[in-house]
Amino acid sequence: MARPMHTFDTHETFDGDKLHEECGVFGIIGAADAAAATALGLHALQHRGQEAVGIVSFDGAEFFNRRGIGHVADNFSTGESIAELPGTMAAGHVRYSTTGGSGLRNVQPLYAELASGGFAVAHNGNISNAGALRSELVEKGAIFQSTSDTEVIIHLVATSRYPTMLDKITDALRLVEGAYALVIMTPRGMAACRDPLGIRPLVMGQLGDATIFASETVALDVVGAEFVREVEPGELVEVDFDGTVRSHRPFGNPSPRPCIFEHVYFSRPDSYFGGHSVYESRKQIGVELARENHCDADYVIPVPDSGTPAAIGYSQQSGIPFELGIIRSHYVGRTFIQPSDGARHASVKRKHNANRSLVEGKRIVLIDDSIVRGTTSLKIVQMMRDAGAKEVHFRVASPPTGHGCYYGVDTPERSKLLAGRMDVDAMCEYIQADSLAFVSIDGLYRAVGLKGRNTACPQYCDACFTGDYPTPLTDLAARQAQSAQLSLPVGKE
């Protein structure tokens, strides 16, 4: 049995007017420099979580853990930090806080000593019945060390009565609702699993004799690994220390519903998702946007950097020249990501500045990937007007984001989503644009190679646009029922 884990803690947090993926995961088994490869892979996934980072390694006898608040480079840039993580197997995690909040105790991978030995798990996603499961576990005597929903999985595995670790993990995940892409470490090897609908992404790669799991293909590219395939929705893959790979399908074969926002914003443009180049998908969204919502203008201008591929597609389809009318500073860092609206508004010009010589006196089409709260869109439109733009038309490379996500995305409550409380005309007035239009939901599906959205059985999870959630939302329903009960008028006797 593995001996207790050694822990090394390091140093603090943030947010902005964008939807944020909760996290990214990376795992490798069979590599002499497992921790170094994990740190490099996490660096490629930094866009998926910039609040905190952690790595757990295993040297055949002990588990080692190092974690900290901040970026990968803040915590794993020295030889000393990597030397604290020996072994041929390692898993890592970068995160934003959604469920559980910020704080070092919630930084993953989470680790526990089970009866069968050490157990570490890195989780991308969100368990939508974690509150109900947690209450049941606490009533049975479970003691939680974090407020993360991921710890529920550990307790379910620990209390499962099945004999093998594979069966324990399967038994635990059968009780779980929502989204998960997991990388798990035990003294016997590594396991990776994706939820039955495949909402959150997970890919598999090979580097020499080492097997790798990661949230995106770009992490494989950066460490020099070869892409093997995606972990399929509902698949559980085991890899032992001699390199044997076993695939299991314990959850049947429901119709997959991967998150379509990976194509819109979450994934890096140099990744592949669902067999498609993310960059090409984003360009094609711009093409569809131009077909559906053309306007007369002098220039197409992206809101950098996320609006750039869609703006290229819009320009190519519309024939309107593409230009860089907004210049982005790449040296703002965390000073831009501030918790208060006032600080956020003041930060916009530090991150983006208008190219006055280009936009003055011109009709421009601004292309962005989404509108969330609308605060940044308002400031950028005003920036264009202050620089002398004659007309400012806003085009969005996704449908209106009017619903919250409960599958691992940091979404404001619906009352703070601009599309959750306004129609398009009101949104246009709010951001003070001359016109505003979004790509249609069918246009988005066409951009990723489909004929359109199958309303009877949607091919993706698009709940943030449609409100069509593919799984039960047990905790949300309980909160809504409690809120409704508390708001009932008190009757008179």
Secondary structure as UniProt FT lines:
FT   STRAND          3..9
FT   STRAND          20..21
FT   STRAND          23..29
FT   TURN            32..33
FT   HELIX           34..44
FT   HELIX           46..48
FT   STRAND          52..58
FT   STRAND          62..69
FT   HELIX           72..75
FT   HELIX           79..83
FT   STRAND          89..95
FT   TURN            99..100
FT   HELIX           104..106
FT   STRAND          110..114
FT   TURN            115..116
FT   STRAND          117..127
FT   TURN            128..129
FT   HELIX           130..139
FT   TURN            140..141
FT   HELIX           150..159
FT   HELIX           165..174
FT   STRAND          178..186
FT   TURN            187..188
FT   STRAND          189..194
FT   TURN            196..197
FT   STRAND          203..207
FT   TURN            208..209
FT   STRAND          210..214
FT   HELIX           217..223
FT   STRAND          226..230
FT   TURN            233..234
FT   STRAND          236..240
FT   TURN            241..242
FT   STRAND          245..248
FT   TURN            250..251
FT   HELIX           262..266
FT   TURN            269..270
FT   STRAND          272..273
FT   TURN            274..275
FT   STRAND          276..277
FT   HELIX           278..292
FT   STRAND          299..302
FT   TURN            304..307
FT   HELIX           308..318
FT   STRAND          326..328
FT   HELIX           333..335
FT   HELIX           341..351
FT   STRAND          352..354
FT   HELIX           356..359
FT   TURN            360..361
FT   STRAND          363..368
FT   HELIX           375..386
FT   TURN            387..388
FT   STRAND          391..396
FT   STRAND          409..410
FT   HELIX           414..416
FT   HELIX           418..421
FT   HELIX           424..431
FT   STRAND          435..438
FT   HELIX           441..447
FT   TURN            448..449
FT   HELIX           463..466
FT   HELIX           474..486
//
